[in-house]
Amino acid sequence: MPQGMPDAKTIGKIQEQIAQLERRLEQTEDQLNQATGNDRYFLQHSYYMLKRELYEYRLSAQLNTLKLAMQNRLSYEYLYTQDDEVAEIGWQLNQLRIKRRIYDYIVQAV
C-alpha cells in the first residue's frame, strides 16, 4: 500500500476509539445530570472536550474511509466536491470547539 494511504485496520482502530469515547461520554453525561455547583462547570468542560475528540475521530474515520474507497485513484470529485457527511461532521466539530473554548474560560474563572 502506498505511503499515506489508509487501511481497514487503521480505520478499525479509529472506530474502536470512537466506541470508547462514546462510552466515556455516557458516563460523563450521567455525572453531569447529577452534578451541582462548580462541579457542573468542570464536568460540562470535560464533556465538551470528550465530544470534540469524538468528532475529530469521526472526521478522521470518514475521510480515511472515503480515501480508502478511492483505491489510490483520487478523482477531481474527491478532491473538490463537498461530501455532505464530512461537512456535517466538520460543522459539528467546529461548534464543539467553540463550546469547549467558552468553558475553558468558565472553568478558569471558577
N, C-alpha and C positions, 0 to 999 in steps of 0.2 A: 504494500500500500504506500502511495507517495506520502512524503512528509507533509504534515499539516492536514491530512485527511482524517476525519473521524472514523471510528469503527464501532460496531454494535456493542462491543464490550465496554467501551468508554461511555457510550450513551446509557447503557445499563447501570453503570456506576453512578451516573448523574441521576438517573431515576431512583436509585436507592437513597441518594442524598435527599431528593425531593420527598420521598416517603418518610424519612427520619425527621425532616423539618416539619412536615405536616403533623406528625405525632407530637413534636415539641410545641407546636403552635396550639394544638388542642389542650395540652396541659397548661400552657400559659393562659389561654382563654378561661379555663376553669379557675385558675388562681385569680385572674383579673376580675372575674364575676364576683368573687368573694372579698376582694381587697378594698381597703378603705384608706383614707388619708394619703400621705405621701407614698405609701407602698403602691397605691394605684398608679401614680405617675411613673414610678420606676418599672412596674410591670407593663404599662402601656408602651413605654420606650422599648423594652425588651421585645414586646410583641411586634412592634413595627420593624425592629432590627431583624427578627426572625423571618417575618413576612417578606421583607425586602430581599433577604438572602434566598428565600424560596423562589421568588420571581426571577432572580438572577439565574438560578439553576434551571428554571423552566425555560427562560430565554435561551440559555446555552443548549439545553436539550433540543429545543425546537430548531435552532439554527444548525446544530450538528446533524439532526435527522434530515433536514432539507438538503444539506450539503452531501450527506451520505447517499441520499436517493438520486442525486445527480451523477453518481458514479464517476467522479473526476471529470465530468463534462459540464463545466459551469457555463450556462447559457446567458444570453442577454437578459431574458426574463428573470432568471435567478438573481442576477446582479442588480438589475434596475427596476424591477417591478415589485411594488409593495406586497408583502404577504400579510393578509388580514390578521392571522393569528399572531405573527411576530409583532405587528403593530399594536395589537391589543395588549399583549404581554408587556411590551415596551412602555405603553401608556400607563398601565397599572404600576409597573416598576417605578416610573417617574413620580407618580402620585405617592407611592410609599416612601420614596426618598425625601419628598417634601415633608410628609408627616413625621418621619423619623428625625429629620433635621429640626423641626419645631420642638419635638420632645427632647432633643439634645439640649436646647436652651432651657426648657422647663425643668429638667432634672438637675441642670447646673444651678438653677435658681433656688431650688428647694433644699 
